[in-house]
Amino acid sequence: MDESRKQFLEWFGEEFESINNSEELHVQAIKMIAWQSWVKSRAAIEIKLDDKVMAEDDFDKGHNCAIDYCADAIRAAGIKVKE
């Protein structure tokens, strides 16, 4: 399960605790609609990170590596990173 789905399920469970575990069809439909709304809202967000620098020394390599790590973490949360 991706990080975005986990975050959604945690939020939904806290926000709608009384219906979260219901197996009733209308409740499942509401949950599915809420999930699609969550996905679409995340898809609309795009993060622009700093440009990488020419790697002339270890500091520059670390700078570029940090940008890669940030991009990976952002994508894991279901958010796009502008290339």
C-alpha positions as a printed Julia matrix, in Angstrom:
83×3 Matrix{Float64}:
   0.0    0.0     0.0
   1.47   3.35   -0.97
   1.99   6.16    1.51
  -0.84   8.26    0.11
  -3.36   5.44    0.58
  -2.15   4.91    4.17
  -2.56   8.62    4.91
  -6.06   8.6     3.43
  -7.16   5.56    5.43
  -5.79   7.08    8.63
  -7.59  10.38    7.96
 -10.85   8.67    6.97
 -10.74   6.42   10.03
 -10.27   9.38   12.37
 -12.73  11.69   10.63
 -15.49   9.12   10.08
 -14.81   6.62   12.85
 -18.46   5.64   13.23
 -18.81   4.43    9.62
 -15.23   3.5     8.72
 -15.59  -0.28    9.19
 -19.08  -0.6     7.79
 -19.59  -3.14    5.02
 -22.77  -1.47    3.78
 -22.67  -0.68    0.07
 -23.55   3.01    0.39
 -20.79   3.51    2.96
 -18.27   1.77    0.71
 -19.39   4.01   -2.19
 -18.83   7.1    -0.04
 -15.37   5.83    0.91
 -14.53   5.17   -2.75
 -15.65   8.67   -3.76
 -13.62  10.18   -0.91
 -10.56   8.18   -2.02
 -10.9    9.39   -5.63
 -11.22  12.97   -4.38
  -8.07  12.49   -2.3
  -6.16  11.13   -5.31
  -7.33  13.94   -7.6
  -6.42  16.6    -5.05
  -2.91  15.15   -4.74
  -2.58  14.93   -8.54
  -3.25  18.67   -8.8
  -0.2   19.46   -6.65
   3.23  19.66   -8.27
   6.37  20.61   -6.33
   9.32  22.36   -7.97
  12.59  21.53   -6.25
  15.83  23.47   -6.63
  17.94  22.62   -9.65
  20.86  20.3    -9.19
  24.32  21.84   -9.32
  27.41  20.79  -11.22
  29.09  18.25   -8.93
  32.59  19.6    -8.41
  33.11  18.26   -4.88
  31.47  16.11   -2.2
  29.35  19.01   -0.96
  27.81  19.41   -4.42
  27.23  15.66   -4.67
  25.49  15.79   -1.28
  23.34  18.71   -2.46
  22.23  16.75   -5.53
  21.66  13.6    -3.49
  19.46  15.54   -1.05
  17.33  16.79   -3.93
  16.88  13.18   -5.09
  15.91  12.05   -1.57
  13.39  14.89   -1.27
  11.89  14.04   -4.65
  11.53  10.38   -3.64
   9.81  11.3    -0.37
   7.43  13.7    -2.1
   6.51  11.09   -4.73
   5.98   8.48   -2.0
   3.33  10.8    -0.54
   1.54  10.74   -3.89
   2.58  14.22   -4.99
   4.23  15.06   -8.31
   7.68  16.58   -8.58
   8.18  18.97  -11.48
  11.07  17.78  -13.62
